[in-house]
């Protein structure tokens, strides 16, 4: 059986990998218009929640000082 031609798939994987790396470096150029709008919408929603004080804290964040542990009892 002949070997399947995967060059088109490989090219798409490389393009997607480059796009993800650029986005991780906080670059917006590789995104399409709809992707940019989605990112900006999420960013604006998160900023609004932070300003209003409704943002969720990280699960491992605590209000206690870092050096002390409370003991049960």
CORMODA-V170481 format. One record per helix or strand of 2 or more residues. SS is the DSSP state (alpha for helix, beta for strand). FROM is the first residue (numbers start at 0). TO is the last residue. If there is no record, write none. Layout:
ss & from & to
SS & FROM & TO
SS & FROM & TO
//
This chain:
ss & from & to
alpha & 6 & 23
alpha & 32 & 51
//
